[in-house]
Amino acid sequence: MGKEKNPRRVAENEAMAKAKMLRTSPQKLNLVAGLIRGKKVEKALADLTFSKKRIAVDVKKCLQSAIANAENNHGLDVDELVVAEAFVGKNLVMKRGRPRARGRFGKIMKPFSELTIKVRQVEEQA
């Protein structure tokens, strides 16, 4: 008997990876995610390796995870992979504060975000 297999959340020629609780604001993370959207994975990895942004290291890890998922779990060819989607979402916000002048309290928001990367196998046109 057993349970039925869950349907895939992505298409047959796609794979995805998520990175949660990334310690940066979604706005800053989206700038780095925009660097890799629509590019071939080799070019995207090279761009992230030489990016000066601190969060690029975590984005690169997530991209490498998506590539590994495509190769090992779904049997896709790594040389034909393209970053189909890279989107950013909000996560929790730690609220901190600092005493200010005249008895006031300055809010300090420490946002977290999450990143989803989908890679797609695209056959090269001759």
C-alpha positions as CSV (number, residue, x, y, z in Angstrom):
1,M,0.0,0.0,0.0
2,G,1.8,3.1,1.2
3,K,1.2,6.7,0.4
4,E,1.0,8.1,-3.1
5,K,4.1,10.1,-4.3
6,N,3.8,13.9,-3.9
7,P,3.5,15.8,-7.2
8,R,6.6,17.8,-8.2
9,R,6.4,21.5,-7.4
10,V,8.5,22.4,-10.5
11,A,8.4,21.2,-14.1
12,E,10.2,18.1,-15.3
13,N,13.2,20.1,-16.6
14,E,13.6,22.2,-13.5
15,A,15.0,22.0,-10.0
16,M,15.0,24.4,-7.1
17,A,16.7,25.3,-3.9
18,K,15.7,27.6,-1.0
19,A,17.8,29.5,1.4
20,K,16.0,30.7,4.5
21,M,16.9,33.0,7.4
22,L,19.5,35.0,5.4
23,R,20.6,37.9,7.6
24,T,20.1,40.8,5.2
25,S,17.2,42.9,4.0
26,P,15.1,41.6,1.0
27,Q,16.0,44.8,-0.9
28,K,19.7,44.2,-0.7
29,L,19.3,40.5,-1.4
30,N,17.2,41.3,-4.5
31,L,20.1,43.3,-6.0
32,V,22.3,40.2,-5.9
33,A,19.6,37.9,-7.1
34,G,19.1,40.3,-10.1
35,L,22.7,39.7,-11.1
36,I,22.1,36.0,-11.9
37,R,18.5,36.0,-13.3
38,G,18.4,34.5,-16.8
39,K,22.1,33.6,-17.0
40,K,23.8,30.3,-17.6
41,V,24.8,28.7,-14.3
42,E,28.6,28.9,-15.0
43,K,28.4,32.7,-15.7
44,A,26.2,33.2,-12.7
45,L,28.6,31.3,-10.4
46,A,31.5,33.4,-11.8
47,D,29.6,36.6,-11.2
48,L,28.8,35.7,-7.6
49,T,32.4,34.6,-6.9
50,F,33.7,38.0,-7.8
51,S,30.9,40.1,-6.4
52,K,31.8,42.5,-3.6
53,K,28.5,42.1,-1.8
54,R,28.7,40.1,1.5
55,I,25.4,38.2,0.8
56,A,26.7,36.9,-2.6
57,V,28.4,34.0,-0.7
58,D,25.1,32.8,0.6
59,V,23.4,33.2,-2.8
60,K,26.2,31.2,-4.4
61,K,25.7,28.4,-1.9
62,C,22.0,28.3,-2.8
63,L,22.7,28.3,-6.5
64,Q,25.2,25.4,-6.0
65,S,22.5,23.5,-4.1
66,A,20.0,24.0,-6.9
67,I,22.6,22.7,-9.4
68,A,23.3,19.7,-7.3
69,N,19.5,19.0,-6.9
70,A,19.2,19.2,-10.7
71,E,22.0,16.8,-11.3
72,N,21.5,14.3,-8.5
73,N,17.7,14.3,-7.9
74,H,16.3,15.0,-11.3
75,G,19.1,13.8,-13.7
76,L,19.5,17.1,-15.6
77,D,22.6,18.1,-17.6
78,V,24.6,20.7,-15.7
79,D,26.1,22.2,-18.8
80,E,22.6,23.2,-20.2
81,L,21.2,24.8,-17.0
82,V,20.0,28.4,-16.9
83,V,18.8,30.3,-13.8
84,A,15.1,30.5,-14.7
85,E,14.0,32.3,-11.5
86,A,15.6,33.9,-8.5
87,F,13.2,35.5,-6.2
88,V,13.3,37.0,-2.7
89,G,10.9,36.9,0.2
90,K,10.6,38.4,3.6
91,N,11.3,36.5,6.8
92,L,11.2,37.6,10.4
93,V,12.4,41.0,11.6
94,M,14.3,41.2,14.9
95,K,13.4,44.4,16.7
96,R,16.1,46.0,18.7
97,G,16.4,49.5,20.1
98,R,18.7,52.2,21.3
99,P,18.0,54.9,23.9
100,R,18.0,58.4,22.3
101,A,17.9,61.9,23.6
102,R,15.0,63.2,25.8
103,G,13.8,59.8,26.9
104,R,13.0,58.6,23.4
105,F,13.7,55.2,22.0
106,G,15.2,54.6,18.5
107,K,14.0,51.5,16.7
108,I,16.5,49.3,15.1
109,M,15.0,46.7,12.7
110,K,17.2,43.7,11.8
111,P,15.5,42.0,8.9
112,F,15.9,38.4,7.6
113,S,15.0,37.2,4.1
114,E,14.7,34.0,2.1
115,L,15.8,33.2,-1.4
116,T,14.4,30.7,-3.9
117,I,16.4,29.8,-7.0
118,K,15.0,27.7,-9.9
119,V,17.3,26.3,-12.6
120,R,15.9,25.0,-15.9
121,Q,17.6,22.8,-18.5
122,V,17.5,24.5,-21.9
123,E,18.8,22.8,-25.0
124,E,21.4,24.9,-26.9
125,Q,20.3,26.1,-30.3
126,A,22.7,25.4,-33.1
